[in-house]
């Protein structure tokens, strides 16, 4: 079974009214319109875990190329995390152009508010068709936590090639890896952790307070709201569940060994083969050996265990970052 087969089976009871690729993009748009308001609060792991890894990627880009003036396309910019890292870690004064693109106007507005004070000449666009009129092509492509939302990542990225220089580098951050679940020891440790955490959450006052905040509207529920919006827009004949929306939004994310075995999640070695005609993989780093949980926030028992896993299975973290060079 492929990931598309898995999604098709999950969707069948709700009678989707669009082809798969269109449906994924539309549901993502509805979801991120809601999530934009508190995206950064909902994903603290991005700001805790990723800055040093982005610094590694940026340092490698600077050291392995003769490029002195960077013309950057931040594709799927979200709230501006990767743009902020590039402004912070690239040599001062080396950014000649920064274009931040996102399909979601709500996300793009958040990015504008975050990046404009840091780089006043940045452009913020939701349409790339006219961006190169009279300008040089981009020599640095940046994405972060993007590919897994795309129904066809290879086609989407390669569609950008006419706007990219021949020596362009692509820094791709924070994508999910199916290798984590397919590694029996990593998967077993994670299951043990989840069982222990389930009991902790049952006794957690914070867990109950979070549920109350959602019930009274103080915290957003993007999946639920996107499900209702998708039904009212006629994307489905029956209102989909939050589970269905989550699987459509995170189109390539495996949440279990069962989902990984059904084709969900990425394997960077398979991506390397699929992208080989256009891109050469130059660097990869995997991390997150406790699934979606940031090890530094866990007790010593679990953080020590995840550190041991990372030493033994360096290619099998639950997430990975990569650096690519155009062929």
N, C-alpha and C positions, 0 to 999 in steps of 0.2 A: 504494500500500500504506500502511495506517495502522500506528501502533505496535502496536495490538492484533493486527493481522494478522501482523506481524513476530513477536511473542511466540508467537502460536498456532502458527506454523510451526516455531519453535525448540522448542516444548514437545512437539509431536506424537509424536516417537519414544519419549517417556517416559510417555505415557498418563496425563496428570493426571486426578485423581479429584474435583476441586472446580471450581466456576465460577471464572472468571478473577479476579474481585475478591476472593473468599474466599481463593484460592490465594496471591495476592500478599500479603495481610495475614498469612497463616499463615507463609509463608516468611520474610517480614520479621521476624516474631516470633522464629522459630528462629535466624535470622542474628544479630539484635541481642542475643539472650541470650548468644551467644558473644562478639560484638564488644565488648560493654559493658566487659569486663575491661581492654581496652587501647585503647578507642576514641580517646582523646585522643592517645596515642602514635602511632596509625596515621594520624591526621589533623592533623599539625603545622601544615598550612597554615591551618587554622581559627584557631589562636591567633596565628599570625604575621601573617596578612593581614587578618583580619576586624575586630579591635577598633576600628581607626580608622574603618572604614566604618560599623560599628554606632554609633559616636559621632556620625557625621554624621546617621544616621537619627534617633537620639534627639534630637539638637539641633534637627532640623527639626520633630519632633513637638512639642517644647516651645515652639518659636517660632511655630508656625502654629495653635495652639489655645489656648482659654481655660482648659483643664483644669488644675487645680492639685493635685488628688488623683487618683492613678492607681490603678485597679483592674485588675490585669494577669492575663491568661490566657496562660501560656506553653504553647502547644499543641504536643505532640511535643517535650518539653523535653530529651530526650537526657540528656547528662551535666551539663547546666546552663549551657552556654556563654552563651546569650542572656540568661538570668536574671541571670547575673553582670554582663553588660554594662549591663543596665537598673539594677541596684543601684548600679553604679559611676557611671553617667553621668546618671541622672535627678537633679534637685535633691534634696538631702538632706532626708529627712523627708516627701517627696511621695508615697511608695508607701503607699497605704492597705490594699492587698490584693495578694497574689501567690500565684497558684495554678499549680503546675507539674503538667502532665498528660503521661503517656506510657503507651502500650500495653504497653511492655516493663517488667516489674518490675525487671529487672536494670539497665536504664538509669535508671529512677526512683530506685533505691537509690543509684546514683552521684550523681545530681542532689541528692538529700537530703543526702548527706555533704558536697557542695560548697557548697550554698546555705545550709543551716541556720546555720553560723557567721556568715554575712553578713547574714541576715535571718531571725531566729528565729521570726517569725510565719508564715512561708511554709507553704502547704499542698501536700502531695504526693499526687496521686490517680491512679488508673487507671480511674476511672469518673466522668464529669461529670454524670450524670443528676440528682444532688441538690445540686449545688454552689451553686445560687442560692436555695435555701430561705431566705427571710427576708433576703436580701442584695440589694444593688444590682447591676445588670449590669456586666460588664467594659467599660471604656472604652479598653483597650489590648490588642490581640491581638499576640502575638509568635510567630513561627515561624523556624526556621533549618535549612536543609538538610533540609526536610521534604516539600515538595510533590512532589518527584520520586520519593518512595517510595509515593505514594498512587495507586491505580488510577484514581480520579476526584477530582482536587483540587477542582474547582468544587463538587461535591456535598458533599464533606467540609467545606470551609470554610463554605459556606452553611448547612450543618446546625447550625453554631454560632450563627447569627444570633439565635435567641431568647434566647441568653445574653449578647448583646452590646448595648451602648447604641446609641442612634441616631447619636451623634457619635463612634463608636469609630474609632480609627486602627489600622491593621494594618501592623506592621513585618515584612517578609518577607525573610529573609537567605539568601544563598548557594544559588542554584538554577542548574542547568546550562542553557546557551543553545545551541541548534542553529545560531544565526546565525554563530557562530565557524567551524564547519565549512563552512557554505555561503558564507562569504567566501573566495574563491579564494586571495587573497594570504595571509590568516591561515593557511589550511589548508596552503598550500605551505610556509610558514615552519615550521610545526609538524612537517610530515613531514621536513623537512631536519634539524630538531633531533632527532627520534626516531631517525633513521638514525645521527646522530653519537653519540647516547647509547647506542645498542645496542652499538657497539664499545667505548665506555667501560665499560659494565656487564660486558662479556665479560672485561675486564682488571681489574675491580674486586674487591679482596679482600673489601670490605664486602658485596658482593652474594652471594658464596659463603658468608660467615658467616651472613647472614640466612637463606639456604636451610638451612644446618645447624641453626640455631635452630628452624626450623619442623619439621625432620625429628625432632629429639630432644624436641619438645614444649615448648620454651622460648618459642615465639611461636605465637599462635593462628592458625588458618586457618578463619575463619568460614564461607567458602563451602563448603569441603569438609565441615565438621561439619554445617552446615545441610542439605546435600544428603543426607547419611546419615540425619539425623534426620527429614527430610521423607519419605524412602522408608520408614523403619521405622514412621512414623505413618500410612502408607497414603495419603499425598497423591499419590503416583505409583506406577504398577505397575512401572516400571523406575527405578533410581536415577538422578537427573539429574546432569549434569556440573556442575562449579564454574562454568563459563561460563553455564549456564542459570540457576543460582541468582543469579549476579551480575546478569543481565539482569532477573530478577524483582524483586530487591531494589531496584536502581536503575532502576525501571520506566520513567522518562522521561529517562534519560541516554543521549546519543549518544556513542559512542566513536570514531566515524569519520564521514567524509562519507557513506559508504554507509548507515550507520545513521540519520544525520540525514535523508537523502533518503527513508528509509522511515518517517518520522514520529516518530522518537525525539528527545527534547530539547524544551525550551521556546523559544518566541519571545515575549518580553515584550509585543510589539505584538499578537500573537494572543491572549495571555492578557488583555490590556486589553479586547479585543473580547468575549471569552468571559465575563468577569467584569462587564461593563458594567452589567448590570441591578442588581447589588448593590454594586459597588465602583468607585470612581473612582481611577485611577492618578495619584498626585501627584508622584512622584519616582522616578527609576531611575538606577542606576549599574552599568555593566558593567566587568569587570576580568578578569584572568587571560588575557593574550594569548600565553601559552605553555601552553595547555591546562590540565592538572591540576597543572602545576609552578609553584611560586612563583618569580616572576622574580628576586626579590632573592637567592635562593639559587643562581642560575646565574652562569656566567661573564659578563664584560662584553659579549662578542659577542652572547649571546642576550638578556641583559637590555636592552641598548641597542636591539636589533631589536624586542623586544616593546614597549618604550616608544614606538618610532616607530609601530608598529601601533596602539597605543592613541590616539595623536594623530591618526592618519589615519582610524581606524574606531572612533570612540568608543562606538558602540552594539553592537559585535560581539565583545566579550570572551566568553570561554568560560563565565563565571559572571556573575550579576547579583543585585543587591539592589533591593528596591522598597519604597515607602511608599504605602499605599492608605488612602482614607477611605470610609466607608460612605455609599452614596447615600441 
